[in-house]
Structure formats: C-alpha cells, structure tokens
Amino acid sequence: MTSRIAAVALIVAGLVMSTGISLAQVFSLKPKTLDEVEAAQQTAKDSAEFEYLGTLARLCLLPPSRSEDLSDTTPLYVSDPSKAPARATWYGEPAKVFDNFYFIGGKVHSAWALKTSEGLIVFDTIYPYNSEELVIGGLQKLGLDPKDIKYLVISHAHQDHIGGAEMIQTRYRSRVVMSAPDWDLVEKLPNRFKTMAPKRDIVATDGMKITLGEASVSLWFTPGHTDGTQSFTFQVLDRGRPVNVVYSGGTALVYEWALPEWSIKNLATYIASQRHLAAKARETGATVLISNHSEFDNAYNKTRMLAGRGDGPHPFENTADWVQRYFSVTENCARATQLKVERMGPPLR
C-alpha cells in the first residue's frame, strides 16, 4: 500500500512540474453537469423515493406503450374465450378500503366502487373475461348489490378498463360516463370493442360533476394516454373522517420513436394534463392517490395491508405534498422522454 501511495505521489509531482498546474487544480473534482434529460429523470427519481417506484420504473425506464391501435380486429380472448389469461394471473380479492369506497379489481388492473345513499358509482370495469368475477362478483362478496350501480364511469377506452361496460349497462341499465373522443373510438371500431361497447350515453366534459346521494365526483379531462382520458376527484370517509381522493385515469406514456412529431405533441398534451390534475388535487387537498393499475398506486398490496391496520394510519392515505410528488414523477418522466424523442430527429428514409 505504501509503495502505491508513493507511486501516485510521484505521478502527481511529475504533472505539477511538467505542466505548471497547481496541486489544487490536480485534485479539483468538478461535479458533472446533468443534461436536461438526466435532470428531469433525477427530479422524477427524487420525487418518487420509495413511494412511487412502480410509476418511476414504468414511465422513466421501461419501453413505451404503443400508439393507439386503430385496427378493427376482435380480440382473441373474445373470439376464443379459452385464450383468456389464466385466472391465477389476474384474480384478486375485493376489499372495503374506506367506509364507502371499495376495491373490486385484480392483481394488475383495478376497478372501484363508491357507495352512496342512492346507489353505487363504479369506476372502470377491467377486461370482458374477468369483469363478471372481479366487478360483479366483487361487489357481491362485499355485500353490495350490482343492481345498485347507477353510474359507470370509464376513465378511458382501452379493453382493460372498458371490458365490462356493455354487460353492466345492458344488465343493470346503469348510466355510462365517458369522454367524447373515447365514445368516438368505441363506435369507430366495433370489432375491437366487441362485447365491450356500451351505447353512447353521458359525454363527460372537463369540470362536470356526477352527483348521487351525498357524493359528488368531479370529472377532469386529462388526454395523453388516450385522446379522451378522464380523471377524477372526490371525497370518501375513513371511520367517519372526510378524506379527499384523486384518481389518475391514464398514466402510461404513449409515443413512438418512429413518429417523433406526433410523439412530441402527445407528450406535451400528457404533461399539460398532469399539471391540470395536480392543480385539482392541490385545490381539493387530496391525500389519497389511486389509479386503475396497481403498478402506479400499489393498490393490490395496500388492500391486503388493511387487515393489520388496527389504530394505525390508513395504507392508502399520505399527505397532500406526497400526492403532488406523484405528479412530479409523471411530468418529469414525460419531459425526459420528450427530450429524447426530440434528439432523435426525423426517422431515416
């Protein structure tokens, strides 16, 4: 070890004598300056800490979700139900999360029910092959009657969220709420949405309220994941105490490396939507962030933590500041991706 130190000292002395630079210059360690992409990713990482690691990984690290598939092809799990994924890959037990709010989702995708004195408001319906068991069966397991579904609110028209909408509308005559662009998408592609397409009903607009009994759900237009994605703010009760919730309706980034112009524009739309929803969450003082994918809000695991809560804090509740950090993750990951797409330039011909 002594000989190594001596060797290093000789090298440093040689540099000083041959170049005329000072020892201070030799040992000065200038911190690396982060470029814009790295800076945005670092901000997202700092905001996520250990609370939003799933969101960070999906948005900043993993490959993109593809752009909207406009092919009008019937999904294989509809044309041949035997091809649906195995039950073990998606089944999850329903849970009463708050006094009047229930999880009726699975391991990956989520659906939720808000109970009021005049009936139920259900958010999202998962796939056509598991909505019967998860949504309808989940309500029944929790002692709720699916016939009481008065409103079915769809965050966006992807099969993993709209899957049971046609069935529920037809069977229970529930009112279905979705934004105009996603109503248009469903009607444009009848084969793609075969068995999943409710008849056009309530067209959601930004700031619209769905009121049932003592509950009121505010709808916010947040495109970017789809052209018509909508998100929500509303209030639930925890042992009688009011708690404000923000529901992020579409989180994954949608872009194509080969379509930079479209991708940059869509990511800009997404960023604007995240800021819009963050502002609404801030205005309402939301301390609970939920989604329709457990990778973003860890809902599947948190529902199983409820049994051991006792007198402790609620697994789903955080602080208003932590809810805002979620939107810092989504915005900064989107910005980092946007910058990377911009640097690629137009595709080679």
C-alpha positions, 0 to 999 in steps of 0.5 A: 500500500505504501509503495502505491501511495508513493507511486501516485505521489510521484505521478502527481509531482511529475504533472505539477512540474511538467505542466505548471498546474497547481496541486489544487487544480490536480485534485479539483473534482468538478461535479458533472453537469446533468443534461436536461434529460438526466435532470428531469429523470433525477427530479422524477427519481427524487420525487418518487423515493420509495413511494412511487417506484412502480410509476418511476420504473414504468414511465422513466425506464421501461419501453413505451406503450404503443400508439393507439391501435386503430385496427378493427380486429376482435380480440382473441380472448373474445373470439376464443374465450379459452385464450383468456389469461389464466385466472391465477394471473389476474384474480384478486380479492375485493376489499372495503378500503374506506367506509364507502369506497371499495376495491373490486379489481385484480392483481394488475388492473383495478376497478372501484366502487363508491357507495352512496345513499342512492346507489353505487358509482363504479369506476372502470370495469377491467377486461370482458373475461374477468369483469363478471368475477372481479366487478360483479362478483366483487361487489357481491362478496362485499355485500353490495348489490350490482343492481345498485350501480347507477353510474359507470364511469370509464376513465378511458377506452382501452379493453382493460378498463372498458371490458365490462361496460356493455354487460353492466349497462345492458344488465343493470341499465346503469348510466355510462360516463365517458369522454367524447373522443373515447365514445368516438373510438368505441363506435369507430371500431366495433370489432375491437370493442366487441362485447365491450361497447356500451351505447353512447350515453353521458359525454363527460366534459372537463369540470362536470360533476356526477352527483348521487346521494351525498357524493359528488365526483368531479370529472377532469379531462386529462388526454395523453394516454388516450385522446379522451382520458378522464380523471377524477376527484372526490371525497370518501370517509375513513371511520367517519373522517372526510378524506379527499381522493384523486384518481389518475385515469391514464398514466402510461406514456404513449409515443413512438420513436418512429413518429417523433412529431406526433410523439412530441405533441402527445407528450406535451398534451400528457404533461399539460394534463398532469399539471391540470390534475395536480392543480385539482388535487392541490385545490381539493387537498387530496391525500389519497392517490389511486389509479386503475393499475396497481403498478402506479398506486400499489393498490393490490398490496395496500388492500391486503395491508388493511387487515393489520391496520388496527389504530394505525394510519390508513395504507392508502392515505399520505399527505397532500405534498406526497400526492403532488410528488406523484405528479412530479414523477409523471411530468418529469418522466414525460419531459425526459422522454420528450427530450429524447424523442426530440434528439432523435430527429426525423426517422431515416428514409 
